[in-house]
Amino acid sequence: MRQASAVDVKMALKLNREQTGFLLTVVSAFAFSSKTILAKLAYQHGVDAVTILALRMIFAGALFAVILAYNLIRRNWRVNLSRRQWIWAVTLGVLGYYLSSLLDFSGLVYVDASLGRMILFLYPSLVVVINAALSRQAIRGDTWLALALCYGGIFLMLAPNLGGSQPNFWLGGGLIFAAALTYACYLVGVDRQLRDIDPALFTSLVMMIACLSVIVHFFLTSDVHLLSLPAPVLVNGFCMGALATVLPIYTLTAGIARIGASRAAVVSMFGPVLTLVMGFIFLNERLLNIQIAGMLLIMAGIWRMGK
């Protein structure tokens, strides 16, 4: 009886860990999706991609620094990374998150918010393929099924825009696809480093490096005075930093630590659905029947992955 009870408790804890990872990833997708809407609203005030990205990262960097300082003092964190781990942190911060964000914001100048999210959320397939190649393991059948449902849904959501109705569609789409590729590399790298490093500590360090990279880029290439920007743009920048960067980064990292990068990436495909709905509400972007069908397919794929 005691052995059976111990096994039951162990199984319950395992399920709770997976369910928690699933929930954290969904929260991350929701918060992350709001970034696109906020960016498009900021563009209506005439600011460029680098400026709004710099605003986002200034606010986010300040919050990451506060969180890191608090944990160093109150939770006795120790930043005792090896030289190899520091190299990984810098690489993921600069070539992963910073470059991906820059490409993403640049692409959003040319395409609708919902369309941009559909292209960006091609990254789960890239994560799965990269992980499979690095691990030399076959992709599981249930993962293929979930991906098929999700990407079938994304195709339906994308179909109305394939006729070239948007100027510079392919330029914007190409930039965002490059963002998807670099973001996939970022997720795979984070997943592999979390095996030896505290997730919250490593996330704080990587994101502070990414934020610093964006800020340096802004001051080297722009003569815009941030304090002279309209108040709505500053508010959008703060919301992008706090709600659409800091919150989703920590929840996604925690989700990856529980369910792995491949499963977390597929669950994150809930993001285009949320962006499409928010784009319809806040930006008056059209919501067609074929796109609703695509949303349902994506939700079915996410449900299949979360089982």
C-alpha positions as CSV (number, residue, x, y, z in Angstrom):
1,M,0.0,0.0,0.0
2,R,2.8,2.4,0.9
3,Q,4.6,1.8,-2.4
4,A,1.4,2.3,-4.4
5,S,0.7,5.6,-2.5
6,A,4.2,6.8,-3.2
7,V,3.8,6.0,-6.9
8,D,0.4,7.8,-7.0
9,V,1.9,10.9,-5.4
10,K,4.9,10.9,-7.8
11,M,2.5,10.6,-10.8
12,A,0.4,13.5,-9.5
13,L,3.4,15.7,-9.0
14,K,4.6,14.9,-12.6
15,L,1.2,15.8,-14.0
16,N,1.1,19.0,-12.0
17,R,4.5,20.0,-13.3
18,E,3.4,19.5,-16.9
19,Q,0.1,21.3,-16.4
20,T,1.9,24.2,-14.7
21,G,4.3,24.4,-17.6
22,F,1.4,24.3,-20.1
23,L,-0.4,27.2,-18.2
24,L,2.8,29.3,-17.9
25,T,3.4,29.0,-21.6
26,V,-0.2,30.1,-22.4
27,V,0.2,33.1,-20.2
28,S,3.4,33.9,-21.9
29,A,1.8,33.7,-25.3
30,F,-1.0,36.0,-24.3
31,A,1.4,38.6,-22.9
32,F,3.8,38.3,-25.8
33,S,1.0,38.8,-28.3
34,S,0.0,42.1,-26.8
35,K,3.4,43.5,-27.9
36,T,2.4,43.5,-31.5
37,I,-0.7,45.5,-30.9
38,L,1.1,48.0,-28.8
39,A,3.8,48.4,-31.4
40,K,1.3,49.0,-34.2
41,L,-0.5,51.6,-32.0
42,A,2.8,53.4,-31.4
43,Y,3.6,53.4,-35.2
44,Q,0.4,55.5,-35.6
45,H,2.3,58.3,-33.9
46,G,5.1,58.3,-36.5
47,V,7.9,56.6,-34.5
48,D,10.2,54.1,-36.2
49,A,10.9,50.5,-35.3
50,V,14.3,51.2,-33.5
51,T,12.8,53.9,-31.3
52,I,9.9,51.9,-30.1
53,L,12.1,48.8,-29.6
54,A,14.5,51.0,-27.6
55,L,11.6,52.3,-25.4
56,R,10.5,48.7,-24.8
57,M,14.0,47.6,-23.8
58,I,14.8,50.6,-21.6
59,F,11.7,49.9,-19.4
60,A,12.3,46.1,-19.6
61,G,16.0,46.4,-18.8
62,A,15.2,48.5,-15.7
63,L,12.8,45.9,-14.5
64,F,15.2,43.1,-15.2
65,A,17.9,44.9,-13.2
66,V,15.5,45.4,-10.2
67,I,14.5,41.8,-10.3
68,L,18.1,40.6,-10.5
69,A,19.2,43.0,-7.7
70,Y,16.4,41.8,-5.5
71,N,17.2,38.2,-5.9
72,L,20.9,38.8,-5.4
73,I,20.2,40.4,-2.1
74,R,17.1,38.6,-0.8
75,R,17.5,35.1,-2.3
76,N,21.3,35.0,-2.2
77,W,21.7,34.3,-5.9
78,R,25.3,33.8,-6.9
79,V,26.4,34.8,-10.4
80,N,29.0,32.1,-10.7
81,L,28.7,31.3,-14.4
82,S,31.6,29.6,-16.2
83,R,33.3,31.3,-19.1
84,R,31.4,29.0,-21.5
85,Q,28.1,30.0,-19.8
86,W,28.9,33.7,-20.1
87,I,29.6,33.2,-23.8
88,W,26.2,31.5,-24.2
89,A,24.4,34.3,-22.3
90,V,26.0,37.0,-24.5
91,T,25.3,35.0,-27.7
92,L,21.6,34.3,-26.8
93,G,21.1,37.9,-25.7
94,V,22.6,39.6,-28.8
95,L,22.2,37.1,-31.7
96,G,19.0,35.6,-30.2
97,Y,16.6,38.0,-28.5
98,Y,18.0,41.4,-29.7
99,L,18.4,40.4,-33.3
100,S,15.0,38.6,-33.4
101,S,13.3,41.6,-31.8
102,L,14.9,44.1,-34.3
103,L,13.9,42.0,-37.3
104,D,10.3,41.5,-35.9
105,F,9.7,45.2,-35.3
106,S,11.2,46.1,-38.7
107,G,8.9,43.7,-40.4
108,L,5.8,45.0,-38.6
109,V,6.2,48.3,-40.4
110,Y,5.1,46.5,-43.6
111,V,2.5,44.0,-42.6
112,D,-0.6,43.8,-40.3
113,A,-0.2,42.8,-36.7
114,S,-2.1,39.5,-37.1
115,L,-0.3,38.6,-40.3
116,G,3.1,39.3,-38.7
117,R,2.2,37.0,-35.8
118,M,1.3,34.2,-38.2
119,I,4.6,34.4,-39.9
120,L,6.6,34.7,-36.6
121,F,4.8,31.7,-35.2
122,L,6.4,29.5,-37.8
123,Y,9.2,29.2,-35.2
124,P,7.8,26.1,-33.4
125,S,8.6,24.0,-36.4
126,L,12.1,25.4,-36.5
127,V,12.5,24.6,-32.8
128,V,11.4,21.0,-33.3
129,V,13.6,20.5,-36.3
130,I,16.7,22.1,-34.7
131,N,16.2,20.1,-31.5
132,A,15.7,16.9,-33.5
133,A,18.9,17.6,-35.5
134,L,21.0,18.4,-32.5
135,S,19.7,15.4,-30.5
136,R,19.6,13.1,-33.5
137,Q,16.2,11.9,-32.4
138,A,13.1,11.3,-34.4
139,I,10.2,13.7,-33.9
140,R,7.3,12.1,-32.0
141,G,4.0,11.3,-33.8
142,D,1.9,13.4,-31.5
143,T,4.2,16.4,-32.1
144,W,3.8,16.0,-35.8
145,L,0.0,15.8,-35.4
146,A,-0.1,19.0,-33.2
147,L,2.2,20.8,-35.7
148,A,0.0,19.7,-38.6
149,L,-3.1,21.1,-37.0
150,C,-1.5,24.3,-35.9
151,Y,0.2,25.1,-39.2
152,G,-2.9,24.1,-41.1
153,G,-4.7,26.7,-39.0
154,I,-1.9,29.3,-39.7
155,F,-2.2,28.6,-43.4
156,L,-6.0,29.3,-43.3
157,M,-5.4,32.5,-41.3
158,L,-2.7,33.6,-43.8
159,A,-4.6,32.7,-47.0
160,P,-6.6,35.9,-47.4
161,N,-3.3,37.9,-47.5
162,L,-1.4,35.9,-50.1
163,G,-2.7,37.8,-53.1
164,G,-0.3,40.7,-52.6
165,S,-2.9,43.1,-51.3
166,Q,-0.4,44.6,-48.8
167,P,2.6,46.7,-50.2
168,N,6.0,45.3,-49.3
169,F,4.4,42.1,-48.1
170,W,7.3,39.9,-49.0
171,L,9.9,42.3,-47.5
172,G,8.0,42.5,-44.2
173,G,7.3,38.8,-44.3
174,G,10.9,38.0,-44.9
175,L,12.1,40.1,-42.0
176,I,9.6,38.4,-39.7
177,F,10.6,35.0,-40.9
178,A,14.2,35.8,-40.1
179,A,13.0,36.9,-36.7
180,A,11.3,33.5,-36.3
181,L,14.5,31.7,-37.1
182,T,16.6,33.7,-34.7
183,Y,14.0,33.3,-32.0
184,A,13.9,29.5,-32.5
185,C,17.7,29.4,-32.0
186,Y,17.2,31.5,-28.9
187,L,14.7,29.1,-27.4
188,V,16.8,26.0,-28.2
189,G,19.9,27.6,-26.7
190,V,18.0,28.6,-23.5
191,D,16.5,25.1,-23.2
192,R,20.0,23.6,-23.3
193,Q,21.5,26.1,-20.8
194,L,18.7,25.7,-18.3
195,R,19.9,22.2,-17.5
196,D,22.8,23.6,-15.5
197,I,21.7,27.1,-14.5
198,D,18.9,28.6,-12.4
199,P,16.2,29.6,-15.0
200,A,15.3,32.9,-13.4
201,L,19.0,34.0,-13.0
202,F,20.0,33.0,-16.5
203,T,16.9,34.7,-18.0
204,S,17.7,37.9,-16.1
205,L,21.3,38.0,-17.4
206,V,20.4,37.2,-21.0
207,M,17.6,39.7,-21.2
208,M,19.8,42.5,-19.6
209,I,22.4,41.8,-22.3
210,A,19.6,42.0,-25.0
211,C,18.2,45.2,-23.6
212,L,21.7,46.8,-23.4
213,S,22.3,45.8,-27.1
214,V,19.1,47.5,-28.2
215,I,19.8,50.7,-26.2
216,V,23.4,50.9,-27.6
217,H,22.0,50.4,-31.1
218,F,19.5,53.2,-30.6
219,F,21.9,55.8,-29.3
220,L,24.4,55.0,-32.1
221,T,21.9,55.2,-34.9
222,S,19.2,57.7,-33.8
223,D,19.0,61.3,-32.9
224,V,15.4,61.0,-31.4
225,H,15.0,62.4,-27.9
226,L,12.9,59.8,-26.0
227,L,11.5,62.3,-23.5
228,S,10.0,64.4,-26.4
229,L,7.9,61.5,-27.7
230,P,4.1,61.7,-27.2
231,A,2.7,60.4,-23.9
232,P,0.8,57.5,-25.6
233,V,4.1,56.2,-27.1
234,L,5.8,56.3,-23.7
235,V,2.9,54.5,-22.1
236,N,3.0,51.9,-24.9
237,G,6.8,51.5,-24.4
238,F,6.3,50.9,-20.7
239,C,3.5,48.3,-21.3
240,M,5.7,46.6,-23.9
241,G,8.6,46.5,-21.5
242,A,6.6,45.3,-18.4
243,L,3.6,43.3,-19.7
244,A,4.9,42.2,-23.1
245,T,8.5,41.5,-22.3
246,V,9.3,40.9,-18.6
247,L,6.2,38.9,-17.8
248,P,6.3,36.5,-20.9
249,I,10.0,36.0,-20.7
250,Y,9.9,34.6,-17.1
251,T,6.7,32.6,-17.7
252,L,8.1,31.1,-20.9
253,T,11.4,30.2,-19.3
254,A,9.6,28.6,-16.5
255,G,7.4,26.7,-18.9
256,I,10.4,25.5,-21.0
257,A,12.0,24.2,-17.8
258,R,8.9,22.1,-17.2
259,I,7.8,20.9,-20.6
260,G,10.8,21.5,-22.9
261,A,11.4,23.9,-25.7
262,S,9.6,21.9,-28.4
263,R,6.4,21.5,-26.5
264,A,6.4,25.0,-25.2
265,A,6.9,26.3,-28.7
266,V,3.9,24.5,-30.0
267,V,1.7,25.6,-27.1
268,S,2.9,29.2,-27.8
269,M,1.1,29.0,-31.2
270,F,-1.9,30.2,-29.3
271,G,-0.3,33.6,-29.8
272,P,-1.5,34.2,-33.4
273,V,-5.1,33.6,-32.3
274,L,-4.8,36.1,-29.5
275,T,-3.2,38.7,-31.8
276,L,-5.8,38.2,-34.5
277,V,-8.6,38.9,-32.0
278,M,-6.8,41.9,-30.4
279,G,-6.0,43.2,-33.9
280,F,-9.7,43.0,-34.7
281,I,-10.7,44.8,-31.5
282,F,-8.0,47.5,-31.3
283,L,-6.8,48.0,-34.8
284,N,-9.9,47.3,-36.9
285,E,-8.2,44.5,-38.7
286,R,-10.6,42.2,-40.5
287,L,-11.6,38.8,-39.0
288,L,-12.8,36.5,-41.8
289,N,-14.6,33.1,-41.6
290,I,-11.6,31.3,-43.0
291,Q,-9.4,32.9,-40.3
292,I,-11.9,31.8,-37.6
293,A,-11.6,28.2,-39.0
294,G,-7.8,28.6,-38.7
295,M,-8.1,29.7,-35.1
296,L,-10.1,26.6,-34.3
297,L,-7.4,24.3,-35.9
298,I,-4.7,26.0,-33.9
299,M,-6.6,25.5,-30.7
300,A,-7.1,21.9,-31.6
301,G,-3.4,21.5,-32.1
302,I,-2.6,23.1,-28.8
303,W,-5.1,20.9,-27.0
304,R,-3.5,17.9,-28.6
305,M,0.0,18.9,-27.5
306,G,-1.2,19.7,-24.0
307,K,-2.7,16.2,-23.4
